[in-house]
Amino acid sequence: MRKEIFAAAFAALSSSAVFAHAEQLSGSPVAGKAEAVLPFRVHVPHADVADMKQRLAATRWPDKETVVDQSQGAQLAKLQELVRHWATEYDWRKAEAKLNAFPQFKTTIDGVDIHFIHVRSRHPNAMPLIVTHGWPGSIFEQIKIIGPLTDPTAHGGRAEDAFDVVIPSLPGYGFSSRPTETGWDVERIGRAWNVLMKRIGYTRYVAQGGDWGAGVVEAMARQAPTGLLGIHTNLPAVFPPDAAEAIATGGPAPAGLTPKERAEFDAMQGFIKNGGWGYLTMMSARPQAVGYGLTDSPAGLAGWMLVHGGFGKWTYGKDPEQRPTPDEVLDNFSLHWLTNTVSSGARLYWENRNQNLISATAQKTDEITIPVAITTFPDDDLFRAPETWARRAFPSLIYFHDAERGGHFPAWEEPMIFTRELRAAFKPLRELN
């Protein structure tokens, strides 16, 4: 079966070299006004940064929670300390410098300006890779993997492990523009990413995604555009119909589950029963209502995003080895605030409100024929796909591995482990050439 999957993927491509190496973008627009690719650098006006700081300092706080944990949301004392640090010590200019250390560009696709980082490896025949973030993340999630992926010999790898890396901001996120019409669901984003990769010169490439990015790359795999060699996801849609229905309805577990399957079923059902997806429900139903309050209060935005379990875990840590650090999480919060993309980011949930993104049946994973690779991470606060379900869900699965560390945002938390996973996951596709 493994050889058949590779053969099918290869047959869909030309018999020439598997990877096309794009010409270096010189900083001039690509020919054609509608398809221009323009260089971009981040610089937020000082007045906007000062306004953010003033709003943080003037935050009007609610009363203290009535529980001793985070079950009612971010705890008041912890959030107050974080906001104090954000207002008085945090430096947005350092965050800008992190982004401006990499080549960035903008191009218009389907009426939306797409912002993206594009770093070419110095090694020949590097594999082109597009990586997609999720919510409440941003391109800050992936910047730590750029060096190890593009320059593997400096990070414990071999020259033949090299990737060219493309990291776009989702439509309505960060420095991508905000869609002014409906329809920007994961399917449309997937088609836009294929246009992006072809526009910057890649005829063959691979794609990776987690969180919403996982939905995007699975959509790309279903679409199977010419040149997409395979995908890697760290949040795959694997729940079979009976398990997905029982989770949605609060019903009993299906019979015959293995211990691993039962553990993940119980974890997901408990997560939902305990309100773990409360933010999803609200943003799927009323993203504009979410935006009205959070667009006016950066502290409110932080409190809302900290509903996502992983963010609270990182932000409040005092361990100097913690990744990401509190300042790195504040980079992300500041990006959402300073670009005024709270509502437009939330609309991604509304656009996909009728999709069950954890159900293999709903996502038609059995229709995916191009190679699929999966890595699970033990501290993911949503779920960790059992290999048995993954193999049932994806007939074209070529790689599955349970990583030793990392959570829902693994490129941010464990960049070297994540890099190692991508090297291993896509190695068989390199060998097609």
C-alpha positions as CSV (number, residue, x, y, z in Angstrom):
1,M,0.0,0.0,0.0
2,R,2.8,2.4,0.9
3,K,4.4,2.0,-2.6
4,E,1.1,2.4,-4.3
5,I,0.5,5.7,-2.4
6,F,3.9,7.0,-3.5
7,A,3.4,5.8,-7.1
8,A,0.0,7.5,-7.3
9,A,1.4,10.8,-6.0
10,F,4.4,10.6,-8.3
11,A,2.3,9.7,-11.4
12,A,0.2,12.8,-10.8
13,L,3.3,14.9,-11.3
14,S,5.7,15.2,-14.2
15,S,8.7,12.9,-14.5
16,S,11.0,15.8,-14.1
17,A,12.7,16.8,-10.8
18,V,10.2,16.6,-7.9
19,F,11.0,20.0,-6.6
20,A,11.2,23.3,-8.5
21,H,13.5,25.9,-6.9
22,A,11.9,29.3,-7.2
23,E,14.0,32.2,-8.3
24,Q,15.1,34.6,-5.6
25,L,12.5,37.4,-5.1
26,S,14.5,40.5,-5.8
27,G,12.2,42.9,-4.1
28,S,10.6,43.9,-7.4
29,P,7.0,43.1,-8.2
30,V,6.4,39.9,-10.1
31,A,5.2,40.6,-13.7
32,G,1.4,41.3,-13.9
33,K,-0.3,43.9,-11.7
34,A,-2.9,41.5,-10.4
35,E,-0.2,39.0,-9.4
36,A,2.4,41.3,-8.0
37,V,4.4,40.1,-5.1
38,L,5.6,43.0,-3.1
39,P,8.2,43.2,-0.3
40,F,6.8,44.1,3.1
41,R,8.2,45.2,6.4
42,V,6.4,45.5,9.7
43,H,6.3,49.0,11.3
44,V,3.3,49.9,13.5
45,P,3.0,53.6,14.2
46,H,4.2,54.8,17.6
47,A,0.8,56.3,18.3
48,D,-0.9,52.9,18.0
49,V,1.6,51.2,20.3
50,A,1.2,54.1,22.8
51,D,-2.6,53.8,22.6
52,M,-2.4,50.1,23.4
53,K,-0.2,50.8,26.5
54,Q,-2.6,53.5,27.7
55,R,-5.6,51.2,27.3
56,L,-3.8,48.5,29.3
57,A,-3.0,50.9,32.1
58,A,-6.6,52.1,32.2
59,T,-8.2,48.6,32.3
60,R,-11.4,48.4,34.2
61,W,-11.3,45.1,36.0
62,P,-14.2,42.7,36.9
63,D,-14.4,41.2,40.4
64,K,-12.4,38.1,41.4
65,E,-13.5,34.6,40.2
66,T,-15.3,32.5,42.8
67,V,-13.2,29.3,42.2
68,V,-9.6,28.5,42.9
69,D,-8.8,27.3,39.3
70,Q,-9.3,28.6,35.8
71,S,-12.6,26.9,35.2
72,Q,-14.3,30.3,35.1
73,G,-11.6,31.8,32.8
74,A,-8.3,33.6,33.3
75,Q,-7.8,34.2,37.0
76,L,-7.9,37.9,38.0
77,A,-4.6,38.2,39.9
78,K,-2.6,36.4,37.2
79,L,-4.1,38.4,34.3
80,Q,-3.6,41.7,36.2
81,E,0.1,40.8,36.6
82,L,0.4,39.9,32.9
83,V,-1.3,43.1,31.9
84,R,0.9,45.2,34.2
85,H,3.9,43.7,32.5
86,W,2.4,44.2,29.0
87,A,1.8,47.9,29.8
88,T,5.1,48.8,31.5
89,E,7.8,46.4,30.4
90,Y,6.9,44.6,27.2
91,D,8.5,46.0,24.0
92,W,6.6,45.6,20.7
93,R,9.6,46.8,18.7
94,K,11.5,43.6,19.6
95,A,8.5,41.6,18.2
96,E,8.7,43.7,15.0
97,A,12.4,42.9,14.7
98,K,11.7,39.2,15.0
99,L,9.4,39.4,12.0
100,N,11.6,41.8,10.0
101,A,14.6,39.4,10.4
102,F,12.9,37.4,7.6
103,P,11.9,38.3,4.1
104,Q,8.2,39.2,4.0
105,F,5.9,39.9,1.1
106,K,2.3,40.6,0.2
107,T,0.3,39.5,-2.8
108,T,-3.4,39.8,-3.7
109,I,-5.3,36.5,-4.1
110,D,-9.0,36.4,-4.8
111,G,-9.4,40.0,-3.6
112,V,-7.5,39.6,-0.3
113,D,-3.9,40.8,0.4
114,I,-2.0,37.8,1.7
115,H,1.0,38.5,4.0
116,F,3.7,35.8,4.1
117,I,7.2,35.1,5.2
118,H,9.3,33.4,2.5
119,V,12.8,32.0,3.3
120,R,14.8,30.1,0.8
121,S,17.4,27.6,1.8
122,R,20.9,28.0,0.7
123,H,21.0,24.2,0.0
124,P,20.1,23.0,-3.5
125,N,16.9,21.0,-4.1
126,A,15.3,22.2,-0.9
127,M,11.7,21.0,-0.5
128,P,9.2,23.9,-0.7
129,L,6.9,23.9,2.4
130,I,3.9,26.0,3.3
131,V,3.0,26.1,7.0
132,T,-0.3,27.4,8.3
133,H,-1.1,28.7,11.8
134,G,-4.4,28.6,13.7
135,W,-6.3,30.6,16.4
136,P,-5.4,32.3,18.7
137,G,-2.0,32.0,17.2
138,S,-0.3,33.8,14.2
139,I,2.8,33.6,12.2
140,F,4.7,34.0,15.5
141,E,3.9,30.3,16.1
142,Q,6.3,29.2,13.3
143,I,9.2,31.6,13.2
144,K,11.4,29.4,15.5
145,I,11.3,26.6,12.9
146,I,12.5,28.7,10.0
147,G,16.2,28.4,10.8
148,P,16.2,24.6,11.5
149,L,14.2,23.9,8.4
150,T,16.0,26.1,5.9
151,D,19.5,25.6,7.4
152,P,19.6,22.1,8.7
153,T,23.4,21.7,8.8
154,A,23.5,24.4,11.4
155,H,20.8,22.6,13.5
156,G,21.7,19.0,13.7
157,G,20.5,17.9,10.2
158,R,21.8,17.2,6.8
159,A,21.8,19.4,3.6
160,E,19.3,17.0,2.1
161,D,16.9,17.8,4.9
162,A,16.5,21.4,3.7
163,F,13.2,23.1,3.1
164,D,12.2,26.4,1.5
165,V,9.7,27.8,4.0
166,V,6.5,29.9,3.3
167,I,4.5,31.0,6.3
168,P,1.3,33.0,5.3
169,S,-1.0,34.9,7.7
170,L,-4.5,33.6,7.4
171,P,-7.0,35.9,5.7
172,G,-8.2,38.3,8.4
173,Y,-5.2,37.7,10.6
174,G,-2.2,39.8,11.3
175,F,-0.9,41.7,8.2
176,S,-3.1,39.9,5.7
177,S,-6.1,42.0,4.8
178,R,-9.6,41.4,6.2
179,P,-12.1,39.7,3.8
180,T,-15.0,42.0,3.0
181,E,-17.3,39.2,1.8
182,T,-18.3,35.8,3.1
183,G,-17.0,32.5,1.9
184,W,-13.4,32.4,3.3
185,D,-13.6,28.9,4.8
186,V,-10.8,26.4,4.9
187,E,-11.6,25.2,1.3
188,R,-11.1,28.7,-0.1
189,I,-8.0,29.3,1.9
190,G,-6.6,26.0,0.6
191,R,-7.2,27.0,-3.0
192,A,-5.5,30.4,-2.2
193,W,-2.5,28.7,-0.8
194,N,-2.0,26.7,-4.0
195,V,-2.2,29.9,-6.0
196,L,0.4,31.5,-3.6
197,M,2.9,28.6,-4.0
198,K,2.6,28.6,-7.8
199,R,2.8,32.4,-7.9
200,I,6.1,32.5,-6.1
201,G,7.5,29.9,-8.4
202,Y,6.9,26.5,-6.9
203,T,5.4,23.8,-9.1
204,R,5.8,21.1,-6.4
205,Y,5.5,21.5,-2.7
206,V,4.3,20.0,0.6
207,A,2.0,21.6,3.2
208,Q,1.8,21.5,7.0
209,G,-0.9,22.8,9.5
210,G,-2.1,22.6,13.0
211,D,-5.3,23.9,14.6
212,W,-7.1,25.8,11.8
213,G,-4.1,25.1,9.7
214,A,-4.9,21.4,10.0
215,G,-8.3,22.1,8.5
216,V,-6.7,24.0,5.7
217,V,-4.2,21.3,4.7
218,E,-6.8,18.6,4.8
219,A,-8.9,20.8,2.5
220,M,-5.8,21.1,0.2
221,A,-5.4,17.3,0.3
222,R,-9.0,16.8,-0.8
223,Q,-8.6,19.3,-3.6
224,A,-5.3,17.6,-4.6
225,P,-4.0,20.4,-6.8
226,T,-1.3,19.5,-9.3
227,G,2.0,19.8,-7.5
228,L,0.9,19.2,-3.9
229,L,3.0,16.2,-3.0
230,G,1.6,15.5,0.5
231,I,0.5,17.1,3.8
232,H,1.5,16.9,7.5
233,T,-1.0,17.6,10.3
234,N,-0.7,17.6,14.1
235,L,-4.5,17.9,14.6
236,P,-6.1,15.4,12.2
237,A,-9.8,14.7,11.7
238,V,-9.9,11.1,12.8
239,F,-13.0,10.5,14.9
240,P,-15.1,7.8,13.3
241,P,-18.9,8.5,12.9
242,D,-20.1,6.7,16.0
243,A,-17.5,8.3,18.3
244,A,-18.0,11.8,16.7
245,E,-21.8,11.5,17.2
246,A,-21.5,10.3,20.8
247,I,-19.1,13.2,21.6
248,A,-21.5,15.7,20.1
249,T,-24.6,14.4,21.9
250,G,-22.9,13.4,25.2
251,G,-23.8,9.8,24.5
252,P,-22.0,6.7,25.7
253,A,-18.8,5.6,24.2
254,P,-19.1,3.2,21.3
255,A,-18.4,-0.5,22.0
256,G,-15.1,-2.1,21.2
257,L,-12.8,0.9,21.7
258,T,-9.2,0.2,22.5
259,P,-7.8,1.7,25.7
260,K,-6.1,4.5,23.7
261,E,-9.2,5.2,21.7
262,R,-11.4,5.2,24.9
263,A,-8.9,7.6,26.6
264,E,-9.1,10.1,23.7
265,F,-12.9,9.7,23.5
266,D,-13.3,10.4,27.2
267,A,-10.8,13.4,27.0
268,M,-12.7,15.0,24.1
269,Q,-16.1,14.4,25.6
270,G,-15.0,15.8,29.0
271,F,-13.3,18.8,27.3
272,I,-16.6,19.7,25.6
273,K,-18.8,19.0,28.7
274,N,-16.5,21.3,30.7
275,G,-17.0,24.2,28.3
276,G,-13.5,23.8,26.7
277,W,-14.9,25.0,23.4
278,G,-16.9,27.9,24.7
279,Y,-14.9,30.3,22.6
280,L,-15.6,28.2,19.5
281,T,-19.3,28.4,20.2
282,M,-19.4,32.1,20.6
283,M,-17.1,33.0,17.6
284,S,-19.0,30.5,15.4
285,A,-22.3,32.1,16.3
286,R,-21.5,35.8,16.8
287,P,-18.0,36.8,15.8
288,Q,-19.0,40.5,15.4
289,A,-20.2,40.6,19.0
290,V,-16.9,39.1,20.2
291,G,-15.1,41.8,18.3
292,Y,-17.0,44.8,19.7
293,G,-15.6,44.3,23.2
294,L,-12.2,42.8,22.4
295,T,-11.4,45.4,19.8
296,D,-11.7,48.1,22.5
297,S,-9.7,46.4,25.3
298,P,-6.4,44.7,24.9
299,A,-6.7,43.3,28.4
300,G,-10.1,41.8,27.4
301,L,-8.5,40.3,24.3
302,A,-5.8,38.6,26.5
303,G,-8.5,37.3,28.9
304,W,-10.4,35.9,25.9
305,M,-7.5,34.2,24.3
306,L,-6.3,32.8,27.5
307,V,-9.5,30.6,27.5
308,H,-7.4,28.4,25.2
309,G,-5.7,26.2,27.8
310,G,-2.2,26.2,26.3
311,F,-1.9,30.0,26.4
312,G,-2.7,30.2,30.1
313,K,-0.1,27.5,30.8
314,W,2.6,29.4,29.0
315,T,1.8,33.0,30.0
316,Y,1.8,32.5,33.7
317,G,5.0,30.4,33.9
318,K,8.1,31.5,35.7
319,D,10.4,28.9,34.3
320,P,13.2,30.6,32.2
321,E,13.3,27.5,30.0
322,Q,9.6,27.8,29.2
323,R,8.6,28.0,25.5
324,P,7.0,30.1,24.5
325,T,7.9,32.8,27.1
326,P,5.3,35.2,28.4
327,D,6.8,37.9,26.1
328,E,6.4,35.6,23.1
329,V,2.7,35.1,23.9
330,L,2.4,38.9,24.3
331,D,3.9,39.3,20.8
332,N,1.0,37.3,19.6
333,F,-1.6,39.2,21.6
334,S,-0.1,42.5,20.4
335,L,-0.2,41.4,16.8
336,H,-3.9,40.7,17.0
337,W,-4.6,44.0,18.8
338,L,-2.4,46.3,16.7
339,T,-3.7,45.0,13.4
340,N,-7.3,45.2,14.6
341,T,-8.1,41.7,13.5
342,V,-10.1,40.4,16.4
343,S,-13.4,40.2,14.6
344,S,-12.0,39.1,11.2
345,G,-10.0,36.4,12.9
346,A,-13.1,35.2,14.8
347,R,-15.0,35.0,11.5
348,L,-13.0,32.0,10.5
349,Y,-15.1,30.1,13.1
350,W,-18.3,31.5,11.6
351,E,-17.3,30.5,8.1
352,N,-16.7,26.9,9.1
353,R,-19.5,26.7,11.7
354,N,-21.3,23.9,9.9
355,Q,-18.2,21.7,9.6
356,N,-17.2,19.1,12.1
357,L,-13.4,19.4,11.9
358,I,-12.7,16.4,14.1
359,S,-14.9,13.9,12.2
360,A,-13.2,11.8,9.6
361,T,-16.5,11.3,7.8
362,A,-17.4,15.0,7.8
363,Q,-14.0,15.9,6.4
364,K,-14.1,13.1,3.8
365,T,-10.7,11.9,4.7
366,D,-11.3,8.6,2.9
367,E,-11.3,10.7,-0.4
368,I,-7.8,11.9,0.2
369,T,-5.4,10.1,-2.1
370,I,-2.2,12.1,-1.7
371,P,0.3,11.1,1.0
372,V,-0.6,12.2,4.6
373,A,1.7,12.4,7.6
374,I,0.6,12.8,11.2
375,T,2.4,13.7,14.5
376,T,0.6,13.8,17.8
377,F,1.9,15.7,20.8
378,P,1.3,14.5,24.4
379,D,0.3,17.9,25.9
380,D,-2.2,18.8,23.3
381,D,-5.2,20.1,25.2
382,L,-7.7,19.2,22.5
383,F,-6.9,15.6,21.6
384,R,-4.1,13.2,20.5
385,A,-5.2,11.1,17.6
386,P,-4.9,7.3,18.2
387,E,-2.9,5.7,15.4
388,T,-5.7,3.1,14.9
389,W,-8.2,5.8,14.1
390,A,-5.7,7.7,12.0
391,R,-5.1,4.7,9.7
392,R,-8.8,4.1,9.3
393,A,-9.4,7.8,8.5
394,F,-6.5,8.3,6.1
395,P,-6.0,5.4,3.6
396,S,-3.0,7.3,2.2
397,L,-1.2,7.7,5.6
398,I,2.6,7.3,5.1
399,Y,3.8,8.4,8.5
400,F,2.5,8.5,12.1
401,H,4.4,9.3,15.3
402,D,3.7,10.2,18.9
403,A,6.2,12.9,19.8
404,E,7.8,12.8,23.3
405,R,7.0,16.5,24.2
406,G,4.9,19.4,23.0
407,G,1.3,20.5,23.0
408,H,-1.3,22.1,20.7
409,F,1.2,24.7,19.2
410,P,4.3,22.4,18.9
411,A,6.3,24.6,16.5
412,W,6.2,27.3,19.2
413,E,6.7,25.0,22.1
414,E,9.2,22.5,20.8
415,P,10.7,23.8,17.5
416,M,13.5,21.2,17.2
417,I,11.1,18.3,17.9
418,F,8.7,19.7,15.4
419,T,11.5,20.2,12.8
420,R,12.6,16.6,13.3
421,E,9.0,15.4,12.7
422,L,8.8,17.3,9.4
423,R,12.1,16.0,8.2
424,A,11.0,12.4,8.9
425,A,7.4,12.9,7.7
426,F,8.4,14.2,4.3
427,K,11.6,12.2,3.7
428,P,9.7,9.5,1.7
429,L,8.5,12.2,-0.7
430,R,12.0,13.4,-1.3
431,E,13.0,9.9,-2.2
432,L,10.5,9.9,-5.1
433,N,12.9,12.0,-7.1
